[in-house]
Amino acid sequence: MVKVIFITAEGTRIEAEGEEGTSLLEAGQAANMPLEGTCEGQMACSTCHVIVDPDWFGKLAPASDDEEDMLDLAAAVERTSRLSCQILLTPALEGLVVRIPRESRDAQAY
């Protein structure tokens, strides 16, 4: 298992785990983070947008052009924004820290 840390929009740190090879989106959903993932990881939406801690951003594989296009549609995008469905958990990402944007909404929770 790979441990990751989500920081909620309110500033609360939530530790979560995911199996190696699964997406950060799946780990976040299992930890009840407001990451909708409407397109189920097909990069057809931006509802799994997270902001990666700057110390971790350079350790991730670069975003594809398709991911960058989807991030253009996300609210509150920052320089270290990524789609959590495109980040696969590996041992090198043990302790990864990401923040949930304030504008995040999970329609599945309602």
Wavefront OBJ file of the C-alpha trace (Angstrom):
o trace
v 0.000 0.000 0.000
v 1.074 3.561 -0.753
v 0.212 6.217 1.824
v -0.855 9.653 0.584
v -2.026 12.768 2.380
v -4.989 14.845 1.294
v -5.464 18.345 2.665
v -9.130 19.279 2.576
v -10.385 22.687 1.499
v -10.755 23.434 5.213
v -7.109 22.536 5.915
v -7.608 19.142 7.572
v -4.938 16.520 6.803
v -6.400 13.127 5.896
v -4.149 10.111 5.438
v -5.247 7.590 2.839
v -3.813 4.491 1.221
v -4.047 2.936 -2.178
v -2.619 -0.152 -3.755
v 0.377 0.301 -5.996
v -0.817 0.916 -9.561
v -4.177 2.389 -8.586
v -4.956 6.035 -9.172
v -4.830 8.821 -6.636
v -8.507 9.364 -7.507
v -9.385 5.878 -6.262
v -7.443 6.411 -3.028
v -9.186 9.733 -2.515
v -12.633 8.329 -3.143
v -11.957 5.489 -0.687
v -11.067 8.156 1.907
v -14.299 10.060 1.162
v -12.556 13.017 -0.445
v -14.811 15.180 -2.660
v -13.293 13.874 -5.896
v -16.168 13.025 -8.177
v -14.321 11.504 -11.128
v -17.425 11.733 -13.303
v -15.667 10.356 -16.386
v -14.128 7.456 -14.420
v -10.583 8.388 -15.369
v -11.121 8.897 -19.095
v -9.952 12.548 -18.983
v -13.318 13.816 -20.200
v -13.916 16.025 -17.147
v -11.952 17.831 -14.452
v -13.926 16.720 -11.394
v -10.904 14.983 -9.845
v -8.688 18.083 -9.888
v -6.154 18.294 -7.039
v -3.309 20.664 -6.278
v -0.057 18.818 -5.722
v 2.266 20.085 -3.000
v 5.150 21.901 -4.749
v 7.706 19.596 -3.080
v 6.045 16.635 -4.829
v 5.092 18.138 -8.178
v 8.477 17.529 -9.834
v 8.410 13.868 -8.784
v 5.338 13.146 -10.914
v 5.403 12.159 -14.564
v 4.541 15.213 -16.671
v 0.898 15.802 -17.537
v -0.144 14.836 -21.047
v -1.532 17.414 -23.474
v -5.016 15.920 -22.930
v -4.698 16.340 -19.177
v -3.523 19.938 -19.604
v -6.572 20.587 -21.810
v -8.903 19.251 -19.110
v -7.169 21.312 -16.428
v -7.985 24.401 -18.507
v -11.638 23.676 -17.629
v -11.092 23.151 -13.893
v -11.888 25.810 -11.302
v -9.080 27.366 -9.249
v -6.237 25.814 -11.244
v -2.751 26.455 -9.896
v 0.720 25.813 -11.289
v 0.856 22.403 -9.593
v -2.685 21.300 -10.494
v -3.217 17.767 -11.779
v -6.072 15.353 -12.412
v -5.933 12.732 -9.683
v -7.117 10.051 -12.121
v -3.825 10.447 -13.992
v -1.535 9.946 -10.996
v -0.792 6.265 -10.462
v 0.452 5.303 -7.023
v 3.966 3.887 -6.818
v 6.341 3.377 -3.886
v 8.159 6.544 -5.003
v 4.998 8.505 -4.156
v 4.834 7.277 -0.544
v 3.752 10.333 1.473
v 2.508 12.350 -1.532
v 0.671 15.479 -0.380
v -2.189 16.988 -2.395
v -4.762 19.642 -1.611
v -8.437 19.590 -2.525
v -9.391 22.906 -4.196
v -11.953 25.057 -2.392
v -14.202 24.943 -5.455
v -14.359 21.146 -5.389
v -17.851 19.655 -5.493
v -18.806 15.999 -5.440
v -22.318 15.665 -6.833
v -22.261 11.945 -5.958
v -22.271 12.900 -2.264
v -25.720 14.501 -2.521
l 1 2 3 4 5 6 7 8 9 10 11 12 13 14 15 16 17 18 19 20 21 22 23 24 25 26 27 28 29 30 31 32 33 34 35 36 37 38 39 40 41 42 43 44 45 46 47 48 49 50 51 52 53 54 55 56 57 58 59 60 61 62 63 64 65 66 67 68 69 70 71 72 73 74 75 76 77 78 79 80 81 82 83 84 85 86 87 88 89 90 91 92 93 94 95 96 97 98 99 100 101 102 103 104 105 106 107 108 109 110
